[in-house]
Amino acid sequence: GKFPVPVTGKYSITGKFGKHRHVKYNVETNSNGIDIQAQAGSEARSIFEGEVSRIVAFPGYNNCIIVRHGGYYSFYGNIQQVYVKQGQKITSGQTLGKIYTDTDTGISEMHFQLWQGNTKLNPELWLKR
């Protein structure tokens, strides 16, 4: 638990890492990361210094930002407005973009993943409480 939470403002973790039964649909699901619900207008911020590796549009996750930290990667999904560019060097805590707010529900939720090479890690274990 060494890294800052990757969102600004108040938050709650609404989706867990790994295999679990979906509450609403009662089916087995497997998540490569966690879902973090934030306040409307909240921003994604880097958990550590690194370099923006990729910025991609991904169905269901809007814009996604992947940051390389040596042999580790952090993934920030559901970004409405991107503030960084591919190849840009960034600092720990730097804002990367504005989190998308669903216009129907008013909910702002970011999907966050942490990888060591190709191995998916449970991000909750790495974040400060």
For each residue, the residues with C-beta under 8 A, 3 or more apart:
1: 125 126 127 128 129
2: 126 128
3: 6 47 48 126 127 128
4: 45 47 92 93 127 128
5: 11 36 127 128
6: 3 36 44 45 46 47 74 76 110 112 127
7: 11 36 38 42 43 44 45 99 110
8: 38 42 43 45 95
9: 38 39 41 42
10: 38 39
11: 5 7 36 37 38 39 42
12: 36 37
13: 16 34 35 36 37 124
14: 35 36 37 109
15: 31 33 34 35 111
16: 13 20 31 34 124
17: 31 32 33 34 120 122 123 124
18: 30 31 122
19: 28 29 30
20: 16 28 29 31
21: 26 27 28 29
22: 25 26 27 28 29
23: 26
24:
25: 22
26: 21 22 23
27: 21 22
28: 19 20 21 22
29: 19 20 21 22
30: 18 19
31: 15 16 17 18 20 34 35
32: 17 113 120
33: 15 17 75 77 111 112 113 114 120 123
34: 13 15 16 17 31 111 112 113 122 123 124
35: 13 14 15 31 109 110 111 112
36: 5 6 7 11 12 13 14 109 110 111 112
37: 11 12 13 14 107 108 109
38: 7 8 9 10 11 42 99 108 109 110
39: 9 10 11 42 108
40: 101 106 108
41: 9 98 101 108
42: 7 8 9 11 38 39 98 99 108 110
43: 7 8 83 95 96 97 98 99
44: 6 7 65 76 79 95 96 97 98 99 110
45: 4 6 7 8 93 94 95 96
46: 6 49 50 67 74 90 91 92 93 94 96
47: 3 4 6 69 74 92 114 126 127
48: 3 67 69 72 74 92
49: 46 69 89 90 91 92
50: 46 67 68 69 70 74 89 90
51: 67 68 87 88 89 90
52: 55 65 66 67 68 84 85 86 87 88 90 96
53: 66 67 68 73 86
54: 64 65 66 86
55: 52 63 64 65 66 82 84 85 86
56: 63 64 66
57: 62 63 64
58: 61 62 63 64 77
59:
60:
61: 58 64 77 78 111
62: 57 58 77 78 79 80 100
63: 55 56 57 58 78 79 80 82 97
64: 54 55 56 57 58 61 75 76 77 78 79
65: 44 52 54 55 75 76 79 82 84 96 97
66: 52 53 54 55 56 73 74 75 76
67: 46 48 50 51 52 53 73 74 76 90 96
68: 50 51 52 53 72 73
69: 47 48 49 50 72 73 74
70: 50
71: 116 117
72: 48 68 69 114 115 116
73: 53 66 67 68 69 113 114 115
74: 6 46 47 48 50 66 67 69 112 113 114 115
75: 33 64 65 66 111 112 113 114 115
76: 6 44 64 65 66 67 79 96 97 110 111 112
77: 33 58 61 62 64 110 111 112 113
78: 61 62 63 64 99 100 109 110 111
79: 44 62 63 64 65 76 82 96 97 98 99 100 110
80: 62 63 97 98 99 100 101
81: 97 98
82: 55 63 65 79 96 97
83: 43 95 96 97 98
84: 52 55 65 88 90 94 96 97
85: 52 55 88
86: 52 53 54 55
87: 51 52
88: 51 52 84 85
89: 49 50 51
90: 46 49 50 51 52 67 84 94 96
91: 46 49 94
92: 4 46 47 48 49
93: 4 45 46
94: 45 46 84 90 91
95: 8 43 44 45 83
96: 43 44 45 46 52 65 67 76 79 82 83 84 90
97: 43 44 63 65 76 79 80 81 82 83 84
98: 41 42 43 44 79 80 81 83
99: 7 38 42 43 44 78 79 80 108 109 110
100: 62 78 79 80 108 109
101: 40 41 80 106 107 108
102: 105 106 107 108 109
103: 106
104:
105: 102
106: 40 101 102 103
107: 37 101 102
108: 37 38 39 40 41 42 99 100 101 102
109: 14 35 36 37 38 78 99 100 102
110: 6 7 35 36 38 42 44 76 77 78 79 99
111: 15 33 34 35 36 61 75 76 77 78
112: 6 33 34 35 36 74 75 76 77 123
113: 32 33 34 73 74 75 77 120 123
114: 33 47 72 73 74 75 120 121 122 123 126
115: 72 73 74 75 118 119 120 121
116: 71 72 119 121
117: 71
118: 115
119: 115 116
120: 17 32 33 113 114 115
121: 114 115 116 125 126
122: 17 18 34 114 125 126
123: 17 33 34 112 113 114 126 127
124: 13 16 17 34 127
125: 1 121 122
126: 1 2 3 47 114 121 122 123
127: 1 3 4 5 6 47 123 124
128: 1 2 3 4 5
129: 1
